[in-house]
Amino acid sequence: MYEKISQLMKKNGITAYKLASDIGVSSGNISDWKSGKYLPSRNALEKLCEYFNVPLSYFYIEQSTNYQPEIQNIFNQLTPDYQQELLERANLLLDEQNLKLGIAKKDII
C-alpha cells in the first residue's frame, strides 16, 4: 500500500514529512507504513484520499492490464439486450468485489 502513497507523493512533489504534517499523523507513522510494519488506519486512509483527491478504492484495487479496448470491442458486438445484461452482471461483480474489500458505494468516486 505504501507504494501507492509514495507514487502520489512523488506525483504531487510532497515529502513524507510534509504529508505527515498536512494530514495530522506523525512522521513515524509514515515510516511504519513504508517499512510495512503497520498499514494506515481507516481514518488515515480517508485523510489520504481527501488530501490527494483519490477514492478509497485507489488503495485497495490493484492496477491491472488495460482491458478497456478488448471489453469495448466485445460490448460493441452484442445486441442492445445483451449489452444491458452485461452491464447488469458487471455491476453485480463490482458490488461483490467491493463487499469483499469493505468498500462502500459512497467511498467510490
C-alpha positions in Angstrom: 0.0 0.0 0.0 2.9 2.4 0.7 3.9 2.1 -2.9 0.7 3.8 -3.9 1.1 6.5 -1.3 4.7 7.0 -2.5 3.5 7.4 -6.1 1.0 10.0 -5.0 3.7 11.9 -3.0 6.1 11.8 -6.0 3.4 12.9 -8.4 2.5 15.8 -6.2 6.0 16.7 -5.1 5.2 16.0 -1.4 7.8 14.9 1.2 6.9 12.3 3.8 7.4 15.0 6.5 5.0 17.4 4.7 2.4 14.7 4.2 2.5 13.7 7.8 2.1 17.3 8.9 -0.7 18.0 6.5 -2.8 15.0 7.3 -2.1 15.1 11.1 -0.1 11.9 11.6 3.5 11.5 12.8 6.4 11.1 10.5 6.9 7.8 12.4 3.5 6.7 11.1 4.7 7.3 7.5 8.0 5.4 8.3 5.9 2.5 9.7 3.8 2.4 6.5 6.9 2.5 4.4 8.6 -0.4 6.2 5.4 -2.4 6.2 5.3 -2.6 10.0 1.8 -1.1 10.0 -0.8 -0.2 7.5 -2.6 3.2 7.6 -5.7 3.2 9.7 -9.1 3.7 8.1 -9.0 7.3 9.4 -5.6 7.9 7.9 -6.7 6.4 4.6 -9.7 8.7 4.5 -7.3 11.7 5.2 -5.0 10.5 2.4 -8.0 10.2 0.0 -9.1 13.7 0.8 -5.6 15.1 0.6 -4.7 13.5 -2.8 -8.3 13.6 -4.1 -8.5 9.9 -4.8 -11.2 7.4 -4.0 -10.7 4.9 -1.1 -10.7 2.1 -3.7 -7.5 3.5 -5.1 -5.6 2.0 -2.2 -7.3 -1.4 -2.4 -7.7 -2.2 -6.0 -4.6 -3.3 -7.9 -3.8 -1.6 -11.1 -4.2 -4.2 -13.9 -3.7 -4.6 -17.6 -5.8 -2.2 -19.6 -8.6 -4.4 -20.9 -10.8 -1.5 -22.0 -10.3 -1.8 -25.8 -11.0 -5.6 -25.6 -14.0 -5.1 -23.4 -15.3 -2.3 -25.7 -14.9 -4.5 -28.8 -16.9 -7.3 -27.2 -19.5 -4.9 -26.0 -20.0 -3.4 -29.4 -20.6 -6.8 -30.9 -23.5 -7.5 -28.6 -27.1 -6.7 -29.3 -28.7 -4.0 -27.1 -30.4 -6.6 -24.9 -27.1 -8.4 -24.3 -25.3 -5.1 -23.7 -27.9 -4.4 -20.9 -27.4 -7.8 -19.4 -23.7 -7.4 -19.5 -23.9 -4.1 -17.6 -26.2 -5.6 -15.0 -23.8 -8.6 -14.5 -20.8 -6.2 -14.3 -22.5 -4.2 -11.6 -23.2 -7.3 -9.6 -19.5 -8.3 -9.9 -18.4 -4.8 -8.8 -20.8 -4.9 -5.8 -19.4 -8.3 -4.8 -15.8 -7.2 -5.1 -16.5 -4.0 -3.1 -18.3 -6.0 -0.4 -15.2 -8.3 -0.1 -12.9 -5.3 0.1 -15.2 -3.5 2.6 -15.7 -0.6 0.2 -19.0 1.2 0.5 -20.5 2.8 -2.6 -20.1 6.2 -1.0 -16.3 5.7 -0.9 -16.1 5.3 -4.7 -15.8 8.5 -6.7 
